[in-house]
Amino acid sequence: MTDKSMVENKLQYIPPKIDFKGLIIAFIIFILFIGFWYHALFQIKFTKTSYLDITGTFFILEFLYTGLFITCHDAMHGTITHRYPRLNHIIGYVCFSAYAWLDYRSVYEKHWRHHKHTGIVNDDPDYHNGRSIGFFSWYFHFLCEYASIKQVIKMTVWVSILLLIFSVPLINILTYMLICGLCSSLRLFYFGTYIPHRPEIINGKFEEIMSWEKSKSSNVNRLISFLCCYHFDYHLEHHQWPYAPWWDLWKCKEIMKKMNHL
């Protein structure tokens, strides 16, 4: 074994040995989300509440929506708790339901197709449609891949219950569920799909296949990366070490930097 390969082996990421931290982080994100969601829908009155409260709650809740999805993502990778796979799935199911009544099994299957067939048109559900790599056409294709009739029915029933039984104002639902959720999906798509997997355009044509090894990764510091999308912009590192939880991806980034300087 060469000196370089020995150093590279020492630099390999080692996942957390205990599950406590992952479970606590997932619990905090979920509880904060529920708290702000309740405040947004049941306590904010657009004609009486201060503008600072209305806007501040929106931005905080949107960020927590994103964190909720990232928690679901970790659940699919089994990184919330390494020792209890079933608990990962339960957490993922609950969080996806709270996010937008997404079907955990369906998203799970499609997400692992993304990892197995990264950057291949028709095989990778996260990838563009093969005809356009424009932001909004790709985003619409991305949404259609993950939306389902079952989800629409569940959302319709849920909104009807909030309106008719709990008397939640429609403007609160539109602002803090529809618009907030869509903004979160735009954030996730931009930092976790569009930027990392967008093919290069050469002589007016884009690359047909963008394998995970070609994934782009940001070079911003740890705090900015967290604020952008819970370190999801460290995307090459995620594909390199898919068993690393989101809150450890900054460590993977540091390892990658050291490996690139060998």
Secondary structure, DSSP 8 states (H G I E B T S, - for coil): --HHHHHHHHTS----S-SHHHHHHHHHHHHHHHHHHHIIIII--TTTS-HHHHHHHHHHHHHHHHHHHHHHHHHHHT-S-SS-HHHHHHHHHHHHHHHH---HHHHHHHHHHHHHSTTBTTT-TTS--SS---HHHHHHHHHHHH--HHHHHHHHHHHHHHHHTS---HHHHIIIIIIHHHHHHHHHHIIIIIHHH---EETTEE-SB--GGG-------HHHHHHHHTTTT-HHHHHH-TTS-GGGHHHHHHHHHHHHT-
